[in-house]
Amino acid sequence: MKTLSKYLLLAFVIVISSNAFSQRGKIQSVKNDYRNFAYVKTSEVLLEVANNGYKSADLFQKLANSFYFQNKMEEAAKWYGELMQLNEVIDPEYYFRYALALKGIKDYENSDKWMEKFNSLKPDDTRGKAFLSKVDYKSAIEEMSRDDIELVNLDINTPFSDFGTTEHENGIVFASARGGGRLYKWNEEPYLDLYKAEKNEDDTFEEPKSFGENVNTKFHESSAIFSPNGKYMFFTRNNFFRSKYKEDAVGINRLQLYRATLSEDSIWGSIHKIHFNSIDYSVAHPALNLTGTKLYFASDMPGTLGQSDIFVVDVNEDGTLGEPENLGSSINTEGQESFPFINSDGDLYFSSTGFPGLGGLDVFVSKGADQKVLNSANRNFPIENVSEPINSPYDDFGYYENLVTKRVYFSSNREGGKGSDDIYTFKFPEIKLIVEGEIKDIDTEEIIPGATVILLDENGKELDRQVVGEDGYFKFDVDPEKEYLIRVQKDKYTSDEQRFTTPNRNQELLMELRIEKDEQQIEPCDDLAKVLDIPIIYFDFDKSNIRYDAEIEIQKVLAVLNKYPTMHIDIRSHTDCRGPASYNEQLSDRRAKSTRAYLIEKGIAAERLTAKGYGESRLVNDCGCEPSNESECSEAEHQLNRRSEFIITSIDGKTCDDKVESED
C-alpha cells in the first residue's frame, strides 16, 4: 500500500498512484351509513374562525395540519407561521412540518432556520441529524455496506497507476502511467497521460490508446470531463503550457485546469488555461453537473479550509468559467477533499480524509447537493460514507456512476490489485422494492375501503395514487435509497401520512396507516360542545361577559349555525356546587344569556336560540358540596361540572323529541 503522503504530490497534486405482506383477519367494512344526517367539517369551521381574527395554538395546529396533509403548502406555511408567532410550547414536530411547508414554497432560508430549531429540541431525531450533517457515521457505514456487489478489476489495468475514469462516447477516458518515457521521481513511474478504451458489447474493453495529441504532454495529465454538448473538455495538467514549465517560489510545480475545444474534424485542440489558475496553488479534478452549468473541482487556493477543498464555479455558454466558490464546512474539512463527481440526480460524490471512514481516502456522497448549489438554498450538505465494498482500509477515489446503465467505476490502491492504482467497476444489482400496507380507522381498527393512497417524492410531488378496495390494501413500486411520503385521504376523514426512506437492497416494506373522522355526525339532542371539542368556556370570576378565549370557542358554534340555518340550539350553562345554590343558578343563567346575546349580535336569529342557567342542579359526578363529601373531590372533578352545553333542539325539521320517540 502506498502511504497517503505519496498521494499529496507537490503539496497538493493529482492523487496518482492514489411473503411480503400478510392480510390479517376478515375483510371488514367501515360502517359509514351517514345518510339523512348533517355533518360538521372541522377544517372548514376552523378556517372560518381563524379568518375572523381569532388565535390559539389548538386552532392553528389543526388548521395548518389540514392543509399540510393535503399538500397545500402555501396555506400550511401561513397557518404554521401564525402558530409560531404565538411563541407557545408546542410539539417539535410542528417545527419540522413548518420547515417542509416552507420548502414547498421555496423559502429555503427560513426552512433551514426551523429545521435547526427542530434539531435543537429533538437532537436525537435522525432528520435533524441529517440536516446538520451530524450522522452516526459508524453505524451508517455498517448499514450501507453491500454484500451483493461484485467488484471487477478491469483487464486494462497495468502494473502502473491507472485511475480517474469518465465515460465518453462508446468508451472510458482515464489517466495512466503506462506510456513509458521519463520517470516521475516521487513514485518512479512514468508521467501520467490520458487514455481512451473503447467498450465491447460484453462490457470488456479494447486496448487503450493515447487520447489526443495536443492534450498529452511530457508531464502529468489526468481527470478529464466532457461538456454535455461534447464541445469542451476540462482536464488536469501540471503548470506546463506552451512549452513553459513554471514553479512557485519554493520550487513546486502546481496542478492547473485546462479547457480544450473539439474542432470540426474531431480533434481536441485550442487549449486554454482556466483564468483562476495560479503558480502558487493547485486546481484539479474537474466534474460537471448534468446540464454543464456548474463545474466542481478541488483546490488549495486561498480560502481553503484544509489541505484541499471542493469548490464550484459557474460555466458560461462559451465554456469560460466564473469565480470559484468554496462549498463550505459541511463538505470540506481540515483534511483533504478531492475528486468530486456529480451524478445525473445531482448527488455529489468526493473522496476525503477528513470524515470518519475505513482508512485512507474514503468516498462520500451528499445527496441532492447540486440542486442546493443551483438554488443557492443553503450550504449545508449532509454527508454519507458510501461504505464497503467501494471503500476499504486503503485509498478509494475517482468515483463515477451512470444511473441509466447502473455502471460504476472507481479507483483504489487496495490489496489484490494489478498496480499501484487500479480501476474497479461493478453494476448495481437490480433492486425491486414494494411498499405495501392497509388503511384502518384509528379508533375502531376497522379496515377502511375506498380511501385514496398517494405516493409522493420527498418534495411533495405526486408520483402515483391508488383507491383501496374492500381489503384496504395498497401497494407501490419504489426506488432504492430515496425518500418518499405516503399519504391517505378519504371523505369525512382527516388525512395522514408517513415519511420513509427506502433501503439499498431488497427487503419487505410494510406500512399501516391510521386515519380518523374529520366530519362528525350530528342530529337532534347532540351537544355541539362535544362534537366540536369545546372545553370549558371560562368567564372571569363573578362575571358573565364573554372573555377572549371563550369567544374563540363560541366562534366554532357560530360557524356551525351559519352553515346549518335550520339548526336551533339550547345554550345551557352549569356550575360546580361551591357557593350558594341560588347564586350559582343566577350566575349561570346570566352567562348562558350572555352567550346567546353574543350569537344574536353576530347575526343569528333570536328565535333559533334559547338559553338557561342550571347552576349546580345537573352535576355530572358525585361532587356535591354536602359536608360528607365536600373535601373528597379534586379541583379537576369540580371542573367537570363547570361546563357549557349547546344542545341541538332541532335541525332540518327534526326535533329532539322526535329522536327520543323513535328511540322509545
PEDATA-V931123 format. One record per pair of residues at least 12 apart in sequence whose ideal C-beta (glycine too) atoms are under 8 Angstrom apart, sorted by the first residue. I is the first residue (numbers start at 1). J is the second residue. If there is no record, write none. Layout:
BEGIN
I|J ; I|J
END
This chain:
BEGIN
1|394 ; 1|413 ; 1|414 ; 1|415 ; 2|17 ; 2|18 ; 2|187 ; 2|395 ; 2|413 ; 2|420 ; 4|353 ; 4|360 ; 4|361 ; 4|395 ; 6|18 ; 6|186 ; 6|187 ; 7|361 ; 7|395 ; 8|307 ; 8|336 ; 9|186 ; 10|186 ; 10|252 ; 10|253 ; 10|254 ; 10|255 ; 10|282 ; 11|252 ; 11|254 ; 11|282 ; 11|300 ; 12|254 ; 12|255 ; 12|281 ; 12|282 ; 12|284 ; 12|298 ; 12|299 ; 12|300 ; 12|307 ; 12|308 ; 12|336 ; 13|220 ; 13|254 ; 13|255 ; 13|282 ; 13|284 ; 14|175 ; 14|192 ; 14|220 ; 14|222 ; 14|223 ; 14|236 ; 14|255 ; 14|284 ; 14|285 ; 15|163 ; 15|285 ; 15|338 ; 15|339 ; 15|351 ; 15|361 ; 15|395 ; 15|397 ; 15|398 ; 16|161 ; 16|163 ; 16|175 ; 16|177 ; 16|184 ; 16|187 ; 16|189 ; 16|192 ; 16|220 ; 16|222 ; 16|421 ; 17|161 ; 17|177 ; 17|187 ; 17|189 ; 17|413 ; 17|420 ; 17|421 ; 18|161 ; 18|163 ; 18|361 ; 18|395 ; 18|397 ; 18|411 ; 18|413 ; 18|421 ; 20|434 ; 20|436 ; 20|508 ; 20|510 ; 21|436 ; 21|437 ; 21|473 ; 21|475 ; 21|508 ; 21|510 ; 23|438 ; 23|471 ; 23|473 ; 27|447 ; 27|470 ; 27|471 ; 28|446 ; 28|447 ; 29|446 ; 29|447 ; 29|449 ; 29|470 ; 30|441 ; 30|444 ; 30|446 ; 30|447 ; 30|448 ; 30|449 ; 32|492 ; 34|492 ; 34|521 ; 37|521 ; 37|522 ; 37|523 ; 38|522 ; 38|523 ; 38|564 ; 38|567 ; 38|651 ; 38|652 ; 39|492 ; 39|519 ; 39|520 ; 39|521 ; 39|522 ; 40|519 ; 40|520 ; 40|522 ; 40|531 ; 40|532 ; 40|560 ; 40|563 ; 41|518 ; 41|519 ; 42|62 ; 42|66 ; 42|518 ; 42|519 ; 42|520 ; 42|532 ; 43|62 ; 43|63 ; 43|66 ; 43|518 ; 44|559 ; 44|563 ; 45|532 ; 45|556 ; 45|559 ; 45|560 ; 45|563 ; 46|59 ; 46|62 ; 46|63 ; 46|66 ; 46|556 ; 47|63 ; 48|555 ; 48|559 ; 48|562 ; 49|552 ; 49|555 ; 49|556 ; 49|559 ; 50|63 ; 50|79 ; 50|82 ; 52|555 ; 54|551 ; 54|552 ; 54|555 ; 55|82 ; 55|86 ; 55|552 ; 56|86 ; 56|549 ; 56|552 ; 57|83 ; 57|86 ; 57|88 ; 57|90 ; 59|552 ; 60|79 ; 60|80 ; 60|82 ; 60|83 ; 60|86 ; 61|83 ; 61|90 ; 61|94 ; 63|79 ; 64|76 ; 64|78 ; 64|79 ; 64|80 ; 64|82 ; 64|83 ; 64|94 ; 64|97 ; 64|98 ; 64|101 ; 65|97 ; 65|494 ; 66|494 ; 66|495 ; 66|518 ; 67|79 ; 68|80 ; 68|97 ; 68|100 ; 68|101 ; 69|487 ; 69|489 ; 69|494 ; 69|495 ; 69|496 ; 69|497 ; 70|489 ; 70|495 ; 71|104 ; 71|456 ; 71|460 ; 71|462 ; 71|487 ; 73|100 ; 73|101 ; 73|103 ; 73|104 ; 73|105 ; 73|460 ; 74|104 ; 74|105 ; 76|97 ; 76|101 ; 76|104 ; 77|98 ; 77|101 ; 77|102 ; 77|104 ; 77|105 ; 77|107 ; 80|94 ; 80|97 ; 80|98 ; 80|101 ; 81|98 ; 83|98 ; 84|98 ; 84|114 ; 92|117 ; 92|118 ; 92|121 ; 92|122 ; 92|125 ; 95|114 ; 95|115 ; 95|117 ; 95|118 ; 95|121 ; 96|114 ; 96|115 ; 96|118 ; 96|127 ; 98|114 ; 99|111 ; 99|112 ; 99|114 ; 99|115 ; 99|118 ; 100|460 ; 102|114 ; 103|459 ; 104|459 ; 104|460 ; 106|375 ; 108|375 ; 108|377 ; 108|378 ; 109|377 ; 109|378 ; 112|131 ; 112|377 ; 112|378 ; 112|380 ; 115|127 ; 115|128 ; 115|131 ; 116|131 ; 116|132 ; 119|131 ; 119|132 ; 130|382 ; 131|380 ; 131|382 ; 132|380 ; 132|382 ; 133|330 ; 133|380 ; 133|381 ; 133|382 ; 133|383 ; 135|382 ; 135|383 ; 135|384 ; 137|355 ; 137|356 ; 137|357 ; 137|385 ; 138|356 ; 140|384 ; 140|385 ; 140|387 ; 141|356 ; 141|357 ; 141|358 ; 141|385 ; 141|387 ; 141|388 ; 141|391 ; 142|387 ; 143|387 ; 144|384 ; 144|385 ; 144|386 ; 144|387 ; 144|504 ; 145|387 ; 145|388 ; 145|389 ; 146|387 ; 146|388 ; 146|389 ; 146|504 ; 146|505 ; 148|429 ; 148|505 ; 149|389 ; 149|390 ; 149|426 ; 149|428 ; 149|429 ; 150|426 ; 151|389 ; 151|424 ; 151|425 ; 151|426 ; 152|424 ; 152|425 ; 152|426 ; 153|416 ; 153|417 ; 153|418 ; 153|422 ; 153|423 ; 153|424 ; 154|205 ; 154|422 ; 154|423 ; 154|424 ; 154|425 ; 155|204 ; 155|205 ; 156|197 ; 156|205 ; 156|207 ; 156|208 ; 156|423 ; 157|417 ; 157|418 ; 157|419 ; 157|422 ; 157|423 ; 158|176 ; 158|177 ; 158|178 ; 158|418 ; 158|419 ; 159|418 ; 159|419 ; 159|420 ; 160|176 ; 160|177 ; 160|178 ; 160|189 ; 160|190 ; 160|419 ; 160|420 ; 161|175 ; 161|176 ; 161|177 ; 161|187 ; 161|189 ; 161|192 ; 161|419 ; 161|420 ; 161|421 ; 162|174 ; 162|175 ; 162|176 ; 162|177 ; 162|178 ; 162|411 ; 162|419 ; 162|421 ; 162|422 ; 162|423 ; 163|175 ; 163|176 ; 163|222 ; 163|397 ; 163|398 ; 163|411 ; 163|421 ; 163|422 ; 163|423 ; 164|222 ; 164|223 ; 164|224 ; 164|285 ; 164|339 ; 164|398 ; 164|411 ; 165|398 ; 165|400 ; 165|409 ; 165|410 ; 165|411 ; 165|423 ; 166|224 ; 166|225 ; 166|226 ; 166|400 ; 167|400 ; 167|402 ; 167|407 ; 168|196 ; 168|224 ; 168|226 ; 170|198 ; 170|199 ; 171|196 ; 171|197 ; 171|198 ; 171|199 ; 171|205 ; 171|206 ; 172|196 ; 172|197 ; 172|199 ; 172|205 ; 172|409 ; 173|194 ; 173|195 ; 173|196 ; 173|211 ; 173|224 ; 174|194 ; 174|195 ; 174|197 ; 174|208 ; 174|423 ; 175|192 ; 175|193 ; 175|194 ; 175|195 ; 175|221 ; 175|222 ; 175|223 ; 176|192 ; 176|193 ; 176|195 ; 176|208 ; 177|189 ; 177|190 ; 177|191 ; 177|192 ; 177|193 ; 178|190 ; 178|195 ; 178|208 ; 179|191 ; 179|193 ; 179|210 ; 179|216 ; 181|218 ; 182|218 ; 184|220 ; 187|420 ; 189|420 ; 191|218 ; 191|219 ; 191|220 ; 192|220 ; 192|221 ; 192|222 ; 193|210 ; 193|211 ; 193|216 ; 193|221 ; 194|210 ; 194|211 ; 194|212 ; 194|215 ; 194|216 ; 194|221 ; 194|222 ; 194|224 ; 194|235 ; 195|208 ; 195|209 ; 195|210 ; 195|211 ; 196|208 ; 196|209 ; 196|211 ; 197|209 ; 211|224 ; 211|268 ; 212|260 ; 212|267 ; 212|268 ; 213|267 ; 214|260 ; 214|267 ; 214|268 ; 214|269 ; 214|271 ; 215|233 ; 215|235 ; 215|260 ; 215|268 ; 215|271 ; 217|237 ; 217|238 ; 217|240 ; 218|240 ; 219|237 ; 219|238 ; 219|240 ; 219|245 ; 219|253 ; 220|236 ; 220|237 ; 220|238 ; 220|255 ; 221|235 ; 221|236 ; 221|237 ; 222|235 ; 222|236 ; 222|237 ; 222|284 ; 222|285 ; 223|235 ; 223|236 ; 223|284 ; 223|285 ; 223|286 ; 223|339 ; 223|398 ; 225|286 ; 225|287 ; 225|288 ; 225|295 ; 226|288 ; 227|288 ; 227|292 ; 227|315 ; 227|319 ; 228|288 ; 228|290 ; 228|291 ; 228|292 ; 229|292 ; 230|262 ; 231|261 ; 231|262 ; 231|319 ; 232|259 ; 232|260 ; 232|261 ; 232|262 ; 232|319 ; 233|259 ; 233|260 ; 233|261 ; 233|262 ; 233|268 ; 234|257 ; 234|258 ; 234|259 ; 234|260 ; 234|274 ; 234|286 ; 234|288 ; 234|295 ; 235|257 ; 235|258 ; 235|260 ; 235|286 ; 236|255 ; 236|256 ; 236|257 ; 236|258 ; 236|284 ; 236|285 ; 236|286 ; 237|255 ; 237|256 ; 237|258 ; 238|253 ; 238|254 ; 238|255 ; 238|256 ; 239|253 ; 239|254 ; 239|255 ; 239|256 ; 239|277 ; 239|279 ; 240|253 ; 241|256 ; 241|258 ; 241|271 ; 241|273 ; 246|279 ; 247|279 ; 248|279 ; 248|280 ; 249|280 ; 254|278 ; 254|279 ; 254|280 ; 254|281 ; 254|282 ; 254|283 ; 255|282 ; 255|283 ; 255|284 ; 256|273 ; 256|274 ; 256|277 ; 256|282 ; 256|283 ; 256|284 ; 257|273 ; 257|274 ; 257|277 ; 257|283 ; 257|284 ; 257|286 ; 257|297 ; 258|271 ; 258|272 ; 258|273 ; 258|274 ; 259|271 ; 259|272 ; 259|274 ; 259|319 ; 260|272 ; 261|319 ; 274|321 ; 275|320 ; 275|321 ; 276|301 ; 276|313 ; 276|321 ; 276|323 ; 276|324 ; 278|301 ; 281|299 ; 281|300 ; 281|301 ; 281|302 ; 281|304 ; 282|299 ; 282|300 ; 282|308 ; 283|297 ; 283|298 ; 283|299 ; 283|301 ; 284|297 ; 284|298 ; 284|299 ; 284|338 ; 285|297 ; 285|298 ; 285|338 ; 285|339 ; 285|340 ; 287|340 ; 287|341 ; 287|342 ; 288|315 ; 288|342 ; 289|342 ; 289|346 ; 289|370 ; 289|374 ; 290|342 ; 290|344 ; 290|346 ; 290|370 ; 292|315 ; 293|314 ; 293|315 ; 293|374 ; 294|312 ; 294|313 ; 294|314 ; 294|315 ; 294|342 ; 294|370 ; 294|373 ; 294|374 ; 295|312 ; 295|313 ; 295|314 ; 295|315 ; 295|321 ; 296|310 ; 296|311 ; 296|312 ; 296|340 ; 296|341 ; 296|342 ; 296|348 ; 297|310 ; 297|311 ; 297|312 ; 297|313 ; 297|324 ; 297|340 ; 298|310 ; 298|311 ; 298|337 ; 298|338 ; 298|339 ; 298|340 ; 298|350 ; 299|311 ; 299|324 ; 301|324 ; 303|326 ; 304|326 ; 304|332 ; 305|326 ; 305|329 ; 305|332 ; 305|333 ; 305|334 ; 306|332 ; 306|333 ; 306|334 ; 306|335 ; 306|336 ; 306|337 ; 306|354 ; 307|334 ; 307|335 ; 307|336 ; 307|353 ; 308|336 ; 308|337 ; 308|338 ; 309|326 ; 309|327 ; 309|331 ; 309|332 ; 309|337 ; 310|326 ; 310|327 ; 310|331 ; 310|332 ; 310|337 ; 310|338 ; 310|340 ; 310|348 ; 310|350 ; 311|324 ; 311|325 ; 311|326 ; 311|327 ; 312|324 ; 312|325 ; 312|327 ; 312|373 ; 313|325 ; 327|369 ; 327|373 ; 327|379 ; 327|381 ; 328|379 ; 328|381 ; 330|366 ; 330|379 ; 330|380 ; 330|381 ; 330|382 ; 330|383 ; 331|348 ; 331|350 ; 331|366 ; 331|369 ; 331|381 ; 331|383 ; 332|354 ; 333|352 ; 333|353 ; 333|354 ; 333|355 ; 334|354 ; 335|352 ; 335|353 ; 335|354 ; 335|355 ; 336|351 ; 336|352 ; 336|353 ; 336|354 ; 336|361 ; 337|350 ; 337|351 ; 337|352 ; 337|354 ; 338|350 ; 338|351 ; 338|352 ; 338|361 ; 338|397 ; 339|351 ; 339|397 ; 339|398 ; 339|399 ; 341|398 ; 341|399 ; 341|400 ; 341|401 ; 342|369 ; 342|370 ; 343|401 ; 343|403 ; 344|403 ; 344|404 ; 345|367 ; 345|368 ; 345|403 ; 346|368 ; 346|369 ; 346|370 ; 346|371 ; 346|374 ; 347|365 ; 347|366 ; 347|367 ; 347|368 ; 347|369 ; 347|370 ; 348|365 ; 348|366 ; 348|369 ; 348|370 ; 348|381 ; 349|363 ; 349|364 ; 349|365 ; 349|386 ; 349|399 ; 349|401 ; 350|363 ; 350|364 ; 350|399 ; 351|363 ; 351|364 ; 351|395 ; 351|396 ; 351|397 ; 351|398 ; 351|399 ; 352|364 ; 355|383 ; 355|385 ; 356|385 ; 357|385 ; 357|391 ; 358|385 ; 358|387 ; 358|388 ; 358|391 ; 358|392 ; 358|393 ; 359|392 ; 359|393 ; 359|394 ; 360|392 ; 360|393 ; 360|394 ; 360|395 ; 360|396 ; 360|413 ; 361|395 ; 361|396 ; 361|397 ; 362|385 ; 362|386 ; 362|391 ; 362|396 ; 363|385 ; 363|386 ; 363|390 ; 363|391 ; 363|396 ; 363|397 ; 363|399 ; 363|410 ; 364|383 ; 364|384 ; 364|385 ; 364|386 ; 365|383 ; 365|384 ; 365|386 ; 366|381 ; 366|382 ; 366|383 ; 366|384 ; 367|382 ; 367|384 ; 369|381 ; 386|399 ; 390|408 ; 390|410 ; 392|412 ; 392|414 ; 393|414 ; 394|412 ; 394|413 ; 394|414 ; 394|415 ; 395|412 ; 395|413 ; 395|421 ; 396|410 ; 396|411 ; 396|412 ; 396|414 ; 397|410 ; 397|411 ; 397|412 ; 398|410 ; 398|411 ; 398|423 ; 405|427 ; 406|427 ; 406|428 ; 406|430 ; 407|425 ; 407|426 ; 407|427 ; 408|425 ; 408|426 ; 408|427 ; 408|428 ; 409|423 ; 409|424 ; 409|425 ; 410|423 ; 410|424 ; 411|423 ; 411|424 ; 412|424 ; 431|479 ; 431|480 ; 431|504 ; 431|505 ; 431|506 ; 432|477 ; 432|506 ; 433|477 ; 433|478 ; 433|479 ; 433|480 ; 433|502 ; 433|503 ; 433|506 ; 433|507 ; 433|509 ; 434|475 ; 434|476 ; 434|477 ; 434|478 ; 434|509 ; 435|455 ; 435|475 ; 435|476 ; 435|478 ; 435|484 ; 435|486 ; 435|500 ; 435|502 ; 435|509 ; 435|510 ; 435|511 ; 436|473 ; 436|474 ; 436|475 ; 436|476 ; 436|509 ; 436|510 ; 436|511 ; 437|473 ; 437|474 ; 437|486 ; 437|510 ; 437|511 ; 437|512 ; 437|513 ; 438|468 ; 438|471 ; 438|472 ; 438|473 ; 438|474 ; 438|512 ; 438|513 ; 439|451 ; 439|453 ; 439|468 ; 439|472 ; 439|474 ; 439|488 ; 439|490 ; 439|512 ; 439|513 ; 439|515 ; 440|472 ; 440|512 ; 440|513 ; 440|514 ; 440|515 ; 441|514 ; 441|515 ; 441|516 ; 441|517 ; 442|514 ; 442|515 ; 442|516 ; 443|516 ; 443|517 ; 447|470 ; 447|471 ; 447|472 ; 448|468 ; 448|472 ; 448|490 ; 448|493 ; 448|515 ; 449|468 ; 449|469 ; 449|470 ; 449|471 ; 449|472 ; 450|467 ; 450|468 ; 450|490 ; 451|467 ; 451|468 ; 451|472 ; 451|488 ; 451|489 ; 451|490 ; 451|493 ; 451|515 ; 452|465 ; 452|466 ; 452|467 ; 452|468 ; 452|488 ; 452|489 ; 452|490 ; 453|465 ; 453|466 ; 453|467 ; 453|468 ; 453|474 ; 453|476 ; 453|486 ; 453|487 ; 453|488 ; 453|513 ; 454|486 ; 454|487 ; 454|488 ; 454|489 ; 455|476 ; 455|478 ; 455|484 ; 455|485 ; 455|486 ; 456|484 ; 456|485 ; 456|486 ; 456|487 ; 457|482 ; 457|483 ; 457|484 ; 457|485 ; 458|482 ; 458|483 ; 458|484 ; 458|485 ; 458|499 ; 460|485 ; 463|476 ; 463|484 ; 464|476 ; 478|502 ; 478|509 ; 479|502 ; 480|502 ; 480|503 ; 480|504 ; 480|505 ; 481|501 ; 481|502 ; 481|503 ; 481|504 ; 482|501 ; 482|502 ; 483|499 ; 483|500 ; 483|501 ; 483|502 ; 484|499 ; 484|500 ; 484|501 ; 484|502 ; 485|497 ; 485|498 ; 485|499 ; 486|498 ; 486|500 ; 486|511 ; 486|513 ; 488|513 ; 488|515 ; 490|515 ; 491|519 ; 492|517 ; 492|518 ; 492|519 ; 493|515 ; 493|516 ; 493|517 ; 493|518 ; 493|519 ; 494|515 ; 494|516 ; 494|517 ; 494|518 ; 495|515 ; 496|513 ; 496|514 ; 496|515 ; 497|513 ; 498|511 ; 498|513 ; 520|532 ; 522|648 ; 522|651 ; 523|648 ; 523|651 ; 523|654 ; 523|659 ; 524|648 ; 524|649 ; 524|650 ; 524|651 ; 524|654 ; 524|655 ; 524|656 ; 524|658 ; 524|659 ; 525|647 ; 525|648 ; 525|656 ; 525|659 ; 525|660 ; 526|647 ; 526|648 ; 527|645 ; 527|646 ; 527|647 ; 527|648 ; 528|556 ; 528|557 ; 528|560 ; 528|569 ; 528|646 ; 528|647 ; 528|648 ; 529|643 ; 529|644 ; 529|645 ; 529|646 ; 532|553 ; 532|556 ; 532|557 ; 532|560 ; 534|553 ; 534|556 ; 534|557 ; 534|644 ; 534|646 ; 535|553 ; 536|639 ; 536|642 ; 536|643 ; 536|644 ; 537|550 ; 537|553 ; 537|554 ; 537|595 ; 537|644 ; 538|550 ; 539|591 ; 542|587 ; 544|587 ; 544|590 ; 544|591 ; 544|593 ; 544|594 ; 545|594 ; 546|594 ; 546|595 ; 546|598 ; 551|598 ; 554|595 ; 554|598 ; 554|599 ; 557|569 ; 557|599 ; 557|646 ; 558|599 ; 558|602 ; 558|604 ; 561|599 ; 561|604 ; 561|608 ; 562|603 ; 562|604 ; 564|651 ; 566|650 ; 566|651 ; 566|652 ; 566|653 ; 567|608 ; 567|648 ; 567|650 ; 567|651 ; 568|607 ; 568|608 ; 568|609 ; 568|610 ; 568|648 ; 568|649 ; 568|650 ; 568|651 ; 569|608 ; 569|609 ; 569|610 ; 569|646 ; 569|647 ; 569|648 ; 569|649 ; 570|609 ; 570|610 ; 570|611 ; 570|612 ; 570|645 ; 570|646 ; 570|647 ; 570|649 ; 571|592 ; 571|595 ; 571|596 ; 571|609 ; 571|610 ; 571|611 ; 571|612 ; 571|644 ; 571|645 ; 571|646 ; 572|592 ; 572|611 ; 572|612 ; 572|613 ; 572|614 ; 572|644 ; 572|645 ; 572|646 ; 572|647 ; 573|588 ; 573|589 ; 573|591 ; 573|592 ; 573|595 ; 573|611 ; 573|612 ; 573|613 ; 573|614 ; 573|644 ; 573|645 ; 574|588 ; 574|613 ; 574|614 ; 574|615 ; 574|616 ; 574|618 ; 574|619 ; 574|641 ; 574|642 ; 574|643 ; 574|644 ; 574|645 ; 575|587 ; 575|588 ; 575|615 ; 575|616 ; 575|641 ; 575|642 ; 576|616 ; 576|619 ; 576|623 ; 576|638 ; 576|639 ; 576|641 ; 576|642 ; 577|616 ; 577|619 ; 577|623 ; 577|624 ; 577|625 ; 577|638 ; 577|641 ; 578|625 ; 578|638 ; 581|615 ; 581|616 ; 581|617 ; 582|615 ; 584|615 ; 584|616 ; 585|613 ; 585|614 ; 585|615 ; 585|616 ; 585|617 ; 586|613 ; 586|615 ; 587|613 ; 587|615 ; 588|613 ; 588|614 ; 588|615 ; 589|611 ; 589|612 ; 589|613 ; 589|615 ; 590|613 ; 591|613 ; 591|644 ; 592|611 ; 592|612 ; 592|613 ; 592|644 ; 593|611 ; 593|613 ; 595|611 ; 595|644 ; 596|609 ; 596|610 ; 596|611 ; 610|649 ; 616|641 ; 619|641 ; 620|640 ; 620|641 ; 620|643 ; 621|633 ; 621|637 ; 621|640 ; 621|641 ; 623|637 ; 623|638 ; 623|640 ; 623|641
END
